[in-house]
Amino acid sequence: MLPVLGILPLYYIVAQMDITTQDKTLKKVKVKNIWELFLDAIIGTWFGNNDYACVTWTLGVELWASFYVYLLAETVVFYRSRWVLYTVAILILFVPRITE
């Protein structure tokens, strides 16, 4: 939820500034205030509203995931047996894919 709260204000600002090339692109966001957008994105997405908020969930997850990958890479580079930590991290990430 925290990543979404970081991305939603940016999404809202772009919609309110009307800088998109097509009028219909962010039409559903333009008519809402910021609190309605937060409620719709956080609670509405949970109940299946995929109009526009699913994009912010994806962007938020990618934002935090890239931050943690960068943090892991920058921290582990100073260890001698860093290949073990990289292997453990990769295995943790691929366990859901392997067990599907």
C-alpha angles and dihedrals in degrees: 000000000000094000090052091054088055095051101039097070090054090049090048094049092052090050094049094046089056094220096144120110096232124050094219095054098090098010094129092051096047094064095052130080119231095263093051088050092052092049093045093048098045102035101021094055090053090057095047105272101146098165099116111325096079087072091059091050090054094047092047094051092047091049094054095038092054090048092053093045090052091046091050092048093048094046099044095048090080095058123092096221095041092140088071091055092045090050092049091049092049092048091050090052094047099044093090091048093049095046096048 
